[in-house]
């Protein structure tokens, strides 16, 4: 059974919930998805469950999987470049907190390029535009990364994590 919950956004829960991705994208007029997922979820076929739906509907997409556990500034920067080069107009984040956090950072920088220095997003950044429309497909429980506006990025150079 699929349940639909509307909080600050729309959430589908239950078996078959991913089948609502295409109707949501089509209803909003999106034309190409940028799929953010980690290498293990691709390897084990989890991401493929979503991309198979996109393939069946001939909905264009590009996959970005340069995402590490505890995503780094570099992961975000290469993700922003990949998003900008892809021609995508929406994001599908598949995974645990790392994929969700990376996708959120990519989405906010893509629409607010003045924050390309990822460190400038620490705390409450004065961005002017909303992030790129994102659909989150959580594969873990407990992080709640799919429902919050916060994301955590690792600064390898300064050996610290920071919340945006």
CNS distance restraints for C-alpha pairs under 8 A (distance, minus, plus):
assign (resid   1 and name CA) (resid  14 and name CA) 5.85 0.50 0.50
assign (resid   1 and name CA) (resid  15 and name CA) 6.16 0.50 0.50
assign (resid   1 and name CA) (resid  16 and name CA) 7.82 0.50 0.50
assign (resid   2 and name CA) (resid  12 and name CA) 6.53 0.50 0.50
assign (resid   2 and name CA) (resid  13 and name CA) 5.56 0.50 0.50
assign (resid   2 and name CA) (resid  14 and name CA) 4.77 0.50 0.50
assign (resid   2 and name CA) (resid  15 and name CA) 6.26 0.50 0.50
assign (resid   2 and name CA) (resid  16 and name CA) 6.78 0.50 0.50
assign (resid   2 and name CA) (resid  17 and name CA) 6.04 0.50 0.50
assign (resid   3 and name CA) (resid  12 and name CA) 5.61 0.50 0.50
assign (resid   3 and name CA) (resid  13 and name CA) 5.32 0.50 0.50
assign (resid   3 and name CA) (resid  14 and name CA) 6.61 0.50 0.50
assign (resid   4 and name CA) (resid  10 and name CA) 6.98 0.50 0.50
assign (resid   4 and name CA) (resid  11 and name CA) 5.68 0.50 0.50
assign (resid   4 and name CA) (resid  12 and name CA) 4.68 0.50 0.50
assign (resid   4 and name CA) (resid  13 and name CA) 6.70 0.50 0.50
assign (resid   5 and name CA) (resid  10 and name CA) 5.74 0.50 0.50
assign (resid   5 and name CA) (resid  11 and name CA) 5.01 0.50 0.50
assign (resid   5 and name CA) (resid  12 and name CA) 6.38 0.50 0.50
assign (resid   6 and name CA) (resid  10 and name CA) 4.44 0.50 0.50
assign (resid   6 and name CA) (resid  11 and name CA) 6.20 0.50 0.50
assign (resid   7 and name CA) (resid  11 and name CA) 7.80 0.50 0.50
assign (resid  12 and name CA) (resid  17 and name CA) 5.54 0.50 0.50
assign (resid  12 and name CA) (resid  18 and name CA) 7.99 0.50 0.50
assign (resid  12 and name CA) (resid  20 and name CA) 7.67 0.50 0.50
assign (resid  13 and name CA) (resid  17 and name CA) 5.65 0.50 0.50
assign (resid  16 and name CA) (resid  20 and name CA) 7.92 0.50 0.50
assign (resid  17 and name CA) (resid  21 and name CA) 7.87 0.50 0.50
assign (resid  18 and name CA) (resid  50 and name CA) 6.84 0.50 0.50
assign (resid  18 and name CA) (resid 137 and name CA) 7.53 0.50 0.50
assign (resid  19 and name CA) (resid  23 and name CA) 7.93 0.50 0.50
assign (resid  19 and name CA) (resid  53 and name CA) 7.38 0.50 0.50
assign (resid  20 and name CA) (resid  24 and name CA) 6.21 0.50 0.50
assign (resid  21 and name CA) (resid  25 and name CA) 6.24 0.50 0.50
assign (resid  21 and name CA) (resid 135 and name CA) 7.47 0.50 0.50
assign (resid  22 and name CA) (resid  26 and name CA) 5.90 0.50 0.50
assign (resid  22 and name CA) (resid  53 and name CA) 7.83 0.50 0.50
assign (resid  22 and name CA) (resid  54 and name CA) 7.27 0.50 0.50
assign (resid  23 and name CA) (resid  27 and name CA) 5.88 0.50 0.50
assign (resid  24 and name CA) (resid  28 and name CA) 6.46 0.50 0.50
assign (resid  25 and name CA) (resid  29 and name CA) 6.32 0.50 0.50
assign (resid  25 and name CA) (resid  30 and name CA) 5.40 0.50 0.50
assign (resid  25 and name CA) (resid  31 and name CA) 7.89 0.50 0.50
assign (resid  26 and name CA) (resid  30 and name CA) 5.92 0.50 0.50
assign (resid  26 and name CA) (resid  31 and name CA) 7.73 0.50 0.50
assign (resid  30 and name CA) (resid  89 and name CA) 6.19 0.50 0.50
assign (resid  30 and name CA) (resid  90 and name CA) 6.63 0.50 0.50
assign (resid  31 and name CA) (resid  59 and name CA) 7.19 0.50 0.50
assign (resid  31 and name CA) (resid  60 and name CA) 7.05 0.50 0.50
assign (resid  31 and name CA) (resid  88 and name CA) 7.20 0.50 0.50
assign (resid  31 and name CA) (resid  89 and name CA) 6.61 0.50 0.50
assign (resid  32 and name CA) (resid  59 and name CA) 6.63 0.50 0.50
assign (resid  32 and name CA) (resid  60 and name CA) 4.92 0.50 0.50
assign (resid  32 and name CA) (resid  61 and name CA) 5.23 0.50 0.50
assign (resid  32 and name CA) (resid  62 and name CA) 7.96 0.50 0.50
assign (resid  32 and name CA) (resid  87 and name CA) 7.13 0.50 0.50
assign (resid  32 and name CA) (resid  88 and name CA) 4.57 0.50 0.50
assign (resid  32 and name CA) (resid  89 and name CA) 5.74 0.50 0.50
assign (resid  32 and name CA) (resid  90 and name CA) 6.61 0.50 0.50
assign (resid  33 and name CA) (resid  59 and name CA) 7.89 0.50 0.50
assign (resid  33 and name CA) (resid  60 and name CA) 6.45 0.50 0.50
assign (resid  33 and name CA) (resid  61 and name CA) 4.46 0.50 0.50
assign (resid  33 and name CA) (resid  62 and name CA) 6.48 0.50 0.50
assign (resid  33 and name CA) (resid  88 and name CA) 5.20 0.50 0.50
assign (resid  33 and name CA) (resid  89 and name CA) 6.31 0.50 0.50
assign (resid  33 and name CA) (resid  90 and name CA) 5.04 0.50 0.50
assign (resid  33 and name CA) (resid  91 and name CA) 5.39 0.50 0.50
assign (resid  33 and name CA) (resid  92 and name CA) 6.50 0.50 0.50
assign (resid  34 and name CA) (resid  61 and name CA) 5.62 0.50 0.50
assign (resid  34 and name CA) (resid  62 and name CA) 5.08 0.50 0.50
assign (resid  34 and name CA) (resid  63 and name CA) 6.02 0.50 0.50
assign (resid  34 and name CA) (resid  64 and name CA) 7.13 0.50 0.50
assign (resid  34 and name CA) (resid  83 and name CA) 6.55 0.50 0.50
assign (resid  34 and name CA) (resid  86 and name CA) 7.45 0.50 0.50
assign (resid  34 and name CA) (resid  88 and name CA) 5.63 0.50 0.50
assign (resid  34 and name CA) (resid  89 and name CA) 7.56 0.50 0.50
assign (resid  34 and name CA) (resid  90 and name CA) 6.15 0.50 0.50
assign (resid  34 and name CA) (resid  91 and name CA) 4.64 0.50 0.50
assign (resid  34 and name CA) (resid  92 and name CA) 6.07 0.50 0.50
assign (resid  35 and name CA) (resid  61 and name CA) 6.77 0.50 0.50
assign (resid  35 and name CA) (resid  62 and name CA) 5.96 0.50 0.50
assign (resid  35 and name CA) (resid  63 and name CA) 4.63 0.50 0.50
assign (resid  35 and name CA) (resid  64 and name CA) 5.98 0.50 0.50
assign (resid  35 and name CA) (resid  91 and name CA) 5.83 0.50 0.50
assign (resid  35 and name CA) (resid  92 and name CA) 4.70 0.50 0.50
assign (resid  35 and name CA) (resid  93 and name CA) 5.88 0.50 0.50
assign (resid  35 and name CA) (resid  94 and name CA) 7.27 0.50 0.50
assign (resid  36 and name CA) (resid  63 and name CA) 6.07 0.50 0.50
assign (resid  36 and name CA) (resid  64 and name CA) 4.96 0.50 0.50
assign (resid  36 and name CA) (resid  65 and name CA) 5.93 0.50 0.50
assign (resid  36 and name CA) (resid  91 and name CA) 7.21 0.50 0.50
assign (resid  36 and name CA) (resid  92 and name CA) 6.14 0.50 0.50
assign (resid  36 and name CA) (resid  93 and name CA) 4.72 0.50 0.50
assign (resid  36 and name CA) (resid  94 and name CA) 6.04 0.50 0.50
assign (resid  36 and name CA) (resid  99 and name CA) 6.20 0.50 0.50
assign (resid  36 and name CA) (resid 100 and name CA) 7.92 0.50 0.50
assign (resid  36 and name CA) (resid 102 and name CA) 7.82 0.50 0.50
assign (resid  36 and name CA) (resid 103 and name CA) 6.20 0.50 0.50
assign (resid  37 and name CA) (resid  41 and name CA) 6.68 0.50 0.50
assign (resid  37 and name CA) (resid  42 and name CA) 7.11 0.50 0.50
assign (resid  37 and name CA) (resid  47 and name CA) 6.85 0.50 0.50
assign (resid  37 and name CA) (resid  63 and name CA) 7.41 0.50 0.50
assign (resid  37 and name CA) (resid  64 and name CA) 6.43 0.50 0.50
assign (resid  37 and name CA) (resid  65 and name CA) 5.05 0.50 0.50
assign (resid  37 and name CA) (resid  67 and name CA) 7.05 0.50 0.50
assign (resid  37 and name CA) (resid  93 and name CA) 6.16 0.50 0.50
assign (resid  37 and name CA) (resid  94 and name CA) 4.96 0.50 0.50
assign (resid  37 and name CA) (resid  95 and name CA) 5.84 0.50 0.50
assign (resid  37 and name CA) (resid  99 and name CA) 5.47 0.50 0.50
assign (resid  38 and name CA) (resid  42 and name CA) 6.61 0.50 0.50
assign (resid  38 and name CA) (resid  65 and name CA) 4.84 0.50 0.50
assign (resid  38 and name CA) (resid  66 and name CA) 6.78 0.50 0.50
assign (resid  38 and name CA) (resid  67 and name CA) 5.26 0.50 0.50
assign (resid  38 and name CA) (resid  68 and name CA) 6.93 0.50 0.50
assign (resid  38 and name CA) (resid  94 and name CA) 7.80 0.50 0.50
assign (resid  38 and name CA) (resid  95 and name CA) 6.80 0.50 0.50
assign (resid  38 and name CA) (resid  98 and name CA) 7.94 0.50 0.50
assign (resid  38 and name CA) (resid  99 and name CA) 6.23 0.50 0.50
assign (resid  39 and name CA) (resid  43 and name CA) 6.10 0.50 0.50
assign (resid  39 and name CA) (resid  65 and name CA) 5.57 0.50 0.50
assign (resid  39 and name CA) (resid  66 and name CA) 7.24 0.50 0.50
assign (resid  39 and name CA) (resid  67 and name CA) 7.23 0.50 0.50
assign (resid  40 and name CA) (resid  44 and name CA) 6.08 0.50 0.50
assign (resid  41 and name CA) (resid  45 and name CA) 6.12 0.50 0.50
assign (resid  41 and name CA) (resid  46 and name CA) 5.09 0.50 0.50
assign (resid  41 and name CA) (resid  47 and name CA) 5.71 0.50 0.50
assign (resid  41 and name CA) (resid  95 and name CA) 7.09 0.50 0.50
assign (resid  42 and name CA) (resid  46 and name CA) 6.03 0.50 0.50
assign (resid  42 and name CA) (resid  47 and name CA) 5.15 0.50 0.50
assign (resid  42 and name CA) (resid  48 and name CA) 6.62 0.50 0.50
assign (resid  45 and name CA) (resid  49 and name CA) 6.71 0.50 0.50
assign (resid  46 and name CA) (resid  50 and name CA) 7.58 0.50 0.50
assign (resid  47 and name CA) (resid  51 and name CA) 6.39 0.50 0.50
assign (resid  47 and name CA) (resid  94 and name CA) 6.63 0.50 0.50
assign (resid  48 and name CA) (resid  52 and name CA) 5.65 0.50 0.50
assign (resid  49 and name CA) (resid  53 and name CA) 6.77 0.50 0.50
assign (resid  50 and name CA) (resid  54 and name CA) 6.55 0.50 0.50
assign (resid  51 and name CA) (resid  55 and name CA) 5.97 0.50 0.50
assign (resid  52 and name CA) (resid  56 and name CA) 6.05 0.50 0.50
assign (resid  53 and name CA) (resid  57 and name CA) 6.39 0.50 0.50
assign (resid  54 and name CA) (resid  58 and name CA) 6.03 0.50 0.50
assign (resid  54 and name CA) (resid  59 and name CA) 4.96 0.50 0.50
assign (resid  54 and name CA) (resid  60 and name CA) 7.04 0.50 0.50
assign (resid  54 and name CA) (resid  61 and name CA) 7.54 0.50 0.50
assign (resid  55 and name CA) (resid  59 and name CA) 6.12 0.50 0.50
assign (resid  55 and name CA) (resid  60 and name CA) 7.53 0.50 0.50
assign (resid  61 and name CA) (resid  88 and name CA) 7.16 0.50 0.50
assign (resid  62 and name CA) (resid  86 and name CA) 6.70 0.50 0.50
assign (resid  62 and name CA) (resid  88 and name CA) 7.73 0.50 0.50
assign (resid  64 and name CA) (resid  79 and name CA) 6.85 0.50 0.50
assign (resid  64 and name CA) (resid  82 and name CA) 7.33 0.50 0.50
assign (resid  66 and name CA) (resid  75 and name CA) 6.13 0.50 0.50
assign (resid  66 and name CA) (resid  78 and name CA) 7.84 0.50 0.50
assign (resid  66 and name CA) (resid  79 and name CA) 7.47 0.50 0.50
assign (resid  67 and name CA) (resid  71 and name CA) 5.99 0.50 0.50
assign (resid  67 and name CA) (resid  75 and name CA) 5.82 0.50 0.50
assign (resid  67 and name CA) (resid  98 and name CA) 7.04 0.50 0.50
assign (resid  67 and name CA) (resid  99 and name CA) 6.49 0.50 0.50
assign (resid  67 and name CA) (resid 102 and name CA) 7.22 0.50 0.50
assign (resid  68 and name CA) (resid  72 and name CA) 7.31 0.50 0.50
assign (resid  68 and name CA) (resid  75 and name CA) 7.43 0.50 0.50
assign (resid  68 and name CA) (resid  98 and name CA) 6.89 0.50 0.50
assign (resid  69 and name CA) (resid  98 and name CA) 5.59 0.50 0.50
assign (resid  70 and name CA) (resid  98 and name CA) 5.81 0.50 0.50
assign (resid  70 and name CA) (resid 152 and name CA) 7.67 0.50 0.50
assign (resid  70 and name CA) (resid 153 and name CA) 6.64 0.50 0.50
assign (resid  70 and name CA) (resid 154 and name CA) 6.08 0.50 0.50
assign (resid  71 and name CA) (resid  75 and name CA) 6.07 0.50 0.50
assign (resid  71 and name CA) (resid  76 and name CA) 7.47 0.50 0.50
assign (resid  71 and name CA) (resid  98 and name CA) 5.76 0.50 0.50
assign (resid  71 and name CA) (resid  99 and name CA) 7.88 0.50 0.50
assign (resid  71 and name CA) (resid 101 and name CA) 7.51 0.50 0.50
assign (resid  71 and name CA) (resid 102 and name CA) 6.42 0.50 0.50
assign (resid  71 and name CA) (resid 152 and name CA) 7.73 0.50 0.50
assign (resid  71 and name CA) (resid 153 and name CA) 5.52 0.50 0.50
assign (resid  71 and name CA) (resid 154 and name CA) 5.82 0.50 0.50
assign (resid  72 and name CA) (resid  76 and name CA) 6.56 0.50 0.50
assign (resid  72 and name CA) (resid 153 and name CA) 5.52 0.50 0.50
assign (resid  72 and name CA) (resid 154 and name CA) 4.51 0.50 0.50
assign (resid  72 and name CA) (resid 155 and name CA) 6.01 0.50 0.50
assign (resid  72 and name CA) (resid 156 and name CA) 6.73 0.50 0.50
assign (resid  73 and name CA) (resid  77 and name CA) 6.18 0.50 0.50
assign (resid  73 and name CA) (resid 118 and name CA) 6.29 0.50 0.50
assign (resid  73 and name CA) (resid 119 and name CA) 7.96 0.50 0.50
assign (resid  73 and name CA) (resid 153 and name CA) 6.42 0.50 0.50
assign (resid  73 and name CA) (resid 154 and name CA) 6.30 0.50 0.50
assign (resid  73 and name CA) (resid 155 and name CA) 5.99 0.50 0.50
assign (resid  73 and name CA) (resid 156 and name CA) 7.65 0.50 0.50
assign (resid  74 and name CA) (resid  78 and name CA) 6.05 0.50 0.50
assign (resid  75 and name CA) (resid  79 and name CA) 5.99 0.50 0.50
assign (resid  75 and name CA) (resid 102 and name CA) 7.25 0.50 0.50
assign (resid  76 and name CA) (resid  80 and name CA) 6.09 0.50 0.50
assign (resid  76 and name CA) (resid 102 and name CA) 5.84 0.50 0.50
assign (resid  76 and name CA) (resid 103 and name CA) 7.99 0.50 0.50
assign (resid  76 and name CA) (resid 105 and name CA) 6.47 0.50 0.50
assign (resid  76 and name CA) (resid 106 and name CA) 5.96 0.50 0.50
assign (resid  76 and name CA) (resid 118 and name CA) 7.66 0.50 0.50
assign (resid  77 and name CA) (resid  81 and name CA) 6.35 0.50 0.50
assign (resid  77 and name CA) (resid 106 and name CA) 7.69 0.50 0.50
assign (resid  77 and name CA) (resid 116 and name CA) 7.61 0.50 0.50
assign (resid  77 and name CA) (resid 118 and name CA) 7.73 0.50 0.50
assign (resid  78 and name CA) (resid  82 and name CA) 6.08 0.50 0.50
assign (resid  79 and name CA) (resid  83 and name CA) 5.99 0.50 0.50
assign (resid  79 and name CA) (resid 102 and name CA) 7.84 0.50 0.50
assign (resid  79 and name CA) (resid 106 and name CA) 6.17 0.50 0.50
assign (resid  80 and name CA) (resid  84 and name CA) 6.09 0.50 0.50
assign (resid  80 and name CA) (resid 106 and name CA) 5.10 0.50 0.50
assign (resid  80 and name CA) (resid 107 and name CA) 7.83 0.50 0.50
assign (resid  80 and name CA) (resid 109 and name CA) 7.01 0.50 0.50
assign (resid  80 and name CA) (resid 110 and name CA) 6.19 0.50 0.50
assign (resid  81 and name CA) (resid  85 and name CA) 6.12 0.50 0.50
assign (resid  82 and name CA) (resid  86 and name CA) 5.95 0.50 0.50
assign (resid  83 and name CA) (resid  87 and name CA) 6.94 0.50 0.50
assign (resid  83 and name CA) (resid  88 and name CA) 6.50 0.50 0.50
assign (resid  83 and name CA) (resid 106 and name CA) 7.62 0.50 0.50
assign (resid  83 and name CA) (resid 110 and name CA) 7.59 0.50 0.50
assign (resid  84 and name CA) (resid  88 and name CA) 7.49 0.50 0.50
assign (resid  84 and name CA) (resid 110 and name CA) 7.07 0.50 0.50
assign (resid  89 and name CA) (resid 132 and name CA) 7.15 0.50 0.50
assign (resid  89 and name CA) (resid 133 and name CA) 7.67 0.50 0.50
assign (resid  90 and name CA) (resid 132 and name CA) 5.85 0.50 0.50
assign (resid  90 and name CA) (resid 133 and name CA) 5.09 0.50 0.50
assign (resid  90 and name CA) (resid 134 and name CA) 5.90 0.50 0.50
assign (resid  91 and name CA) (resid 103 and name CA) 7.21 0.50 0.50
assign (resid  91 and name CA) (resid 107 and name CA) 7.45 0.50 0.50
assign (resid  91 and name CA) (resid 132 and name CA) 6.87 0.50 0.50
assign (resid  91 and name CA) (resid 133 and name CA) 6.23 0.50 0.50
assign (resid  91 and name CA) (resid 134 and name CA) 4.56 0.50 0.50
assign (resid  91 and name CA) (resid 135 and name CA) 6.26 0.50 0.50
assign (resid  92 and name CA) (resid 103 and name CA) 7.98 0.50 0.50
assign (resid  92 and name CA) (resid 134 and name CA) 5.64 0.50 0.50
assign (resid  92 and name CA) (resid 135 and name CA) 4.77 0.50 0.50
assign (resid  92 and name CA) (resid 136 and name CA) 5.84 0.50 0.50
assign (resid  92 and name CA) (resid 137 and name CA) 7.30 0.50 0.50
assign (resid  93 and name CA) (resid  99 and name CA) 6.18 0.50 0.50
assign (resid  93 and name CA) (resid 100 and name CA) 5.67 0.50 0.50
assign (resid  93 and name CA) (resid 103 and name CA) 6.00 0.50 0.50
assign (resid  93 and name CA) (resid 134 and name CA) 7.04 0.50 0.50
assign (resid  93 and name CA) (resid 135 and name CA) 6.20 0.50 0.50
assign (resid  93 and name CA) (resid 136 and name CA) 4.76 0.50 0.50
assign (resid  93 and name CA) (resid 137 and name CA) 5.94 0.50 0.50
assign (resid  93 and name CA) (resid 138 and name CA) 7.85 0.50 0.50
assign (resid  94 and name CA) (resid  99 and name CA) 6.36 0.50 0.50
assign (resid  94 and name CA) (resid 100 and name CA) 7.06 0.50 0.50
assign (resid  94 and name CA) (resid 136 and name CA) 6.13 0.50 0.50
assign (resid  94 and name CA) (resid 137 and name CA) 4.69 0.50 0.50
assign (resid  94 and name CA) (resid 138 and name CA) 5.93 0.50 0.50
assign (resid  94 and name CA) (resid 139 and name CA) 6.95 0.50 0.50
assign (resid  95 and name CA) (resid  99 and name CA) 5.35 0.50 0.50
assign (resid  95 and name CA) (resid 100 and name CA) 6.65 0.50 0.50
assign (resid  95 and name CA) (resid 137 and name CA) 6.46 0.50 0.50
assign (resid  95 and name CA) (resid 138 and name CA) 5.15 0.50 0.50
assign (resid  95 and name CA) (resid 139 and name CA) 4.86 0.50 0.50
assign (resid  95 and name CA) (resid 140 and name CA) 6.96 0.50 0.50
assign (resid  96 and name CA) (resid 100 and name CA) 6.33 0.50 0.50
assign (resid  96 and name CA) (resid 138 and name CA) 5.78 0.50 0.50
assign (resid  96 and name CA) (resid 139 and name CA) 5.54 0.50 0.50
assign (resid  96 and name CA) (resid 140 and name CA) 5.24 0.50 0.50
assign (resid  96 and name CA) (resid 141 and name CA) 7.91 0.50 0.50
assign (resid  96 and name CA) (resid 143 and name CA) 7.40 0.50 0.50
assign (resid  96 and name CA) (resid 145 and name CA) 7.43 0.50 0.50
assign (resid  97 and name CA) (resid 101 and name CA) 5.81 0.50 0.50
assign (resid  97 and name CA) (resid 140 and name CA) 7.94 0.50 0.50
assign (resid  97 and name CA) (resid 143 and name CA) 5.96 0.50 0.50
assign (resid  97 and name CA) (resid 144 and name CA) 7.60 0.50 0.50
assign (resid  97 and name CA) (resid 145 and name CA) 5.23 0.50 0.50
assign (resid  97 and name CA) (resid 146 and name CA) 7.59 0.50 0.50
assign (resid  98 and name CA) (resid 102 and name CA) 6.09 0.50 0.50
assign (resid  99 and name CA) (resid 103 and name CA) 6.05 0.50 0.50
assign (resid 100 and name CA) (resid 104 and name CA) 6.16 0.50 0.50
assign (resid 100 and name CA) (resid 136 and name CA) 7.04 0.50 0.50
assign (resid 100 and name CA) (resid 138 and name CA) 7.97 0.50 0.50
assign (resid 100 and name CA) (resid 145 and name CA) 5.94 0.50 0.50
assign (resid 100 and name CA) (resid 146 and name CA) 6.15 0.50 0.50
assign (resid 100 and name CA) (resid 151 and name CA) 7.77 0.50 0.50
assign (resid 101 and name CA) (resid 105 and name CA) 6.28 0.50 0.50
assign (resid 101 and name CA) (resid 145 and name CA) 6.79 0.50 0.50
assign (resid 101 and name CA) (resid 150 and name CA) 7.70 0.50 0.50
assign (resid 101 and name CA) (resid 151 and name CA) 4.67 0.50 0.50
assign (resid 101 and name CA) (resid 152 and name CA) 6.15 0.50 0.50
assign (resid 101 and name CA) (resid 153 and name CA) 7.32 0.50 0.50
assign (resid 102 and name CA) (resid 106 and name CA) 6.15 0.50 0.50
assign (resid 102 and name CA) (resid 151 and name CA) 7.68 0.50 0.50
assign (resid 102 and name CA) (resid 153 and name CA) 7.72 0.50 0.50
assign (resid 103 and name CA) (resid 107 and name CA) 6.00 0.50 0.50
assign (resid 103 and name CA) (resid 134 and name CA) 7.95 0.50 0.50
assign (resid 104 and name CA) (resid 108 and name CA) 6.21 0.50 0.50
assign (resid 104 and name CA) (resid 131 and name CA) 7.26 0.50 0.50
assign (resid 104 and name CA) (resid 134 and name CA) 7.89 0.50 0.50
assign (resid 104 and name CA) (resid 149 and name CA) 7.88 0.50 0.50
assign (resid 104 and name CA) (resid 151 and name CA) 6.90 0.50 0.50
assign (resid 105 and name CA) (resid 109 and name CA) 6.17 0.50 0.50
assign (resid 105 and name CA) (resid 118 and name CA) 7.94 0.50 0.50
assign (resid 105 and name CA) (resid 151 and name CA) 7.25 0.50 0.50
assign (resid 106 and name CA) (resid 110 and name CA) 5.90 0.50 0.50
assign (resid 107 and name CA) (resid 111 and name CA) 6.57 0.50 0.50
assign (resid 107 and name CA) (resid 131 and name CA) 4.66 0.50 0.50
assign (resid 107 and name CA) (resid 132 and name CA) 4.59 0.50 0.50
assign (resid 107 and name CA) (resid 133 and name CA) 7.49 0.50 0.50
assign (resid 107 and name CA) (resid 134 and name CA) 7.62 0.50 0.50
assign (resid 108 and name CA) (resid 112 and name CA) 5.95 0.50 0.50
assign (resid 108 and name CA) (resid 129 and name CA) 7.77 0.50 0.50
assign (resid 108 and name CA) (resid 130 and name CA) 6.68 0.50 0.50
assign (resid 108 and name CA) (resid 131 and name CA) 4.10 0.50 0.50
assign (resid 108 and name CA) (resid 132 and name CA) 6.47 0.50 0.50
assign (resid 109 and name CA) (resid 113 and name CA) 5.12 0.50 0.50
assign (resid 109 and name CA) (resid 114 and name CA) 7.56 0.50 0.50
assign (resid 109 and name CA) (resid 115 and name CA) 5.82 0.50 0.50
assign (resid 109 and name CA) (resid 116 and name CA) 5.89 0.50 0.50
assign (resid 109 and name CA) (resid 131 and name CA) 7.47 0.50 0.50
assign (resid 110 and name CA) (resid 131 and name CA) 7.41 0.50 0.50
assign (resid 110 and name CA) (resid 132 and name CA) 7.09 0.50 0.50
assign (resid 111 and name CA) (resid 129 and name CA) 6.22 0.50 0.50
assign (resid 111 and name CA) (resid 130 and name CA) 7.01 0.50 0.50
assign (resid 111 and name CA) (resid 131 and name CA) 5.94 0.50 0.50
assign (resid 111 and name CA) (resid 132 and name CA) 6.43 0.50 0.50
assign (resid 112 and name CA) (resid 116 and name CA) 7.73 0.50 0.50
assign (resid 112 and name CA) (resid 127 and name CA) 6.46 0.50 0.50
assign (resid 112 and name CA) (resid 128 and name CA) 7.01 0.50 0.50
assign (resid 112 and name CA) (resid 129 and name CA) 6.35 0.50 0.50
assign (resid 112 and name CA) (resid 131 and name CA) 7.93 0.50 0.50
assign (resid 115 and name CA) (resid 120 and name CA) 5.95 0.50 0.50
assign (resid 115 and name CA) (resid 121 and name CA) 6.60 0.50 0.50
assign (resid 115 and name CA) (resid 127 and name CA) 7.86 0.50 0.50
assign (resid 116 and name CA) (resid 120 and name CA) 7.80 0.50 0.50
assign (resid 117 and name CA) (resid 121 and name CA) 7.71 0.50 0.50
assign (resid 118 and name CA) (resid 122 and name CA) 7.71 0.50 0.50
assign (resid 120 and name CA) (resid 125 and name CA) 7.10 0.50 0.50
assign (resid 121 and name CA) (resid 125 and name CA) 5.04 0.50 0.50
assign (resid 121 and name CA) (resid 164 and name CA) 5.45 0.50 0.50
assign (resid 122 and name CA) (resid 162 and name CA) 6.27 0.50 0.50
assign (resid 122 and name CA) (resid 163 and name CA) 5.71 0.50 0.50
assign (resid 122 and name CA) (resid 164 and name CA) 4.42 0.50 0.50
assign (resid 123 and name CA) (resid 162 and name CA) 7.94 0.50 0.50
assign (resid 123 and name CA) (resid 163 and name CA) 5.98 0.50 0.50
assign (resid 123 and name CA) (resid 164 and name CA) 4.84 0.50 0.50
assign (resid 124 and name CA) (resid 164 and name CA) 6.42 0.50 0.50
assign (resid 125 and name CA) (resid 164 and name CA) 7.44 0.50 0.50
assign (resid 136 and name CA) (resid 146 and name CA) 5.63 0.50 0.50
assign (resid 137 and name CA) (resid 146 and name CA) 7.49 0.50 0.50
assign (resid 138 and name CA) (resid 146 and name CA) 6.44 0.50 0.50
assign (resid 144 and name CA) (resid 148 and name CA) 6.60 0.50 0.50
assign (resid 145 and name CA) (resid 149 and name CA) 7.96 0.50 0.50
assign (resid 145 and name CA) (resid 150 and name CA) 7.43 0.50 0.50
assign (resid 145 and name CA) (resid 151 and name CA) 7.19 0.50 0.50
assign (resid 150 and name CA) (resid 163 and name CA) 6.64 0.50 0.50
assign (resid 150 and name CA) (resid 164 and name CA) 5.57 0.50 0.50
assign (resid 151 and name CA) (resid 163 and name CA) 5.70 0.50 0.50
assign (resid 151 and name CA) (resid 164 and name CA) 5.37 0.50 0.50
assign (resid 152 and name CA) (resid 161 and name CA) 6.57 0.50 0.50
assign (resid 152 and name CA) (resid 162 and name CA) 5.58 0.50 0.50
assign (resid 152 and name CA) (resid 163 and name CA) 4.52 0.50 0.50
assign (resid 152 and name CA) (resid 164 and name CA) 6.23 0.50 0.50
assign (resid 153 and name CA) (resid 161 and name CA) 5.61 0.50 0.50
assign (resid 153 and name CA) (resid 162 and name CA) 5.60 0.50 0.50
assign (resid 153 and name CA) (resid 163 and name CA) 6.61 0.50 0.50
assign (resid 153 and name CA) (resid 164 and name CA) 7.75 0.50 0.50
assign (resid 154 and name CA) (resid 159 and name CA) 7.53 0.50 0.50
assign (resid 154 and name CA) (resid 160 and name CA) 5.94 0.50 0.50
assign (resid 154 and name CA) (resid 161 and name CA) 4.28 0.50 0.50
assign (resid 154 and name CA) (resid 162 and name CA) 6.46 0.50 0.50
assign (resid 155 and name CA) (resid 159 and name CA) 5.75 0.50 0.50
assign (resid 155 and name CA) (resid 160 and name CA) 5.31 0.50 0.50
assign (resid 155 and name CA) (resid 161 and name CA) 5.76 0.50 0.50
assign (resid 155 and name CA) (resid 162 and name CA) 7.43 0.50 0.50
assign (resid 156 and name CA) (resid 160 and name CA) 6.67 0.50 0.50
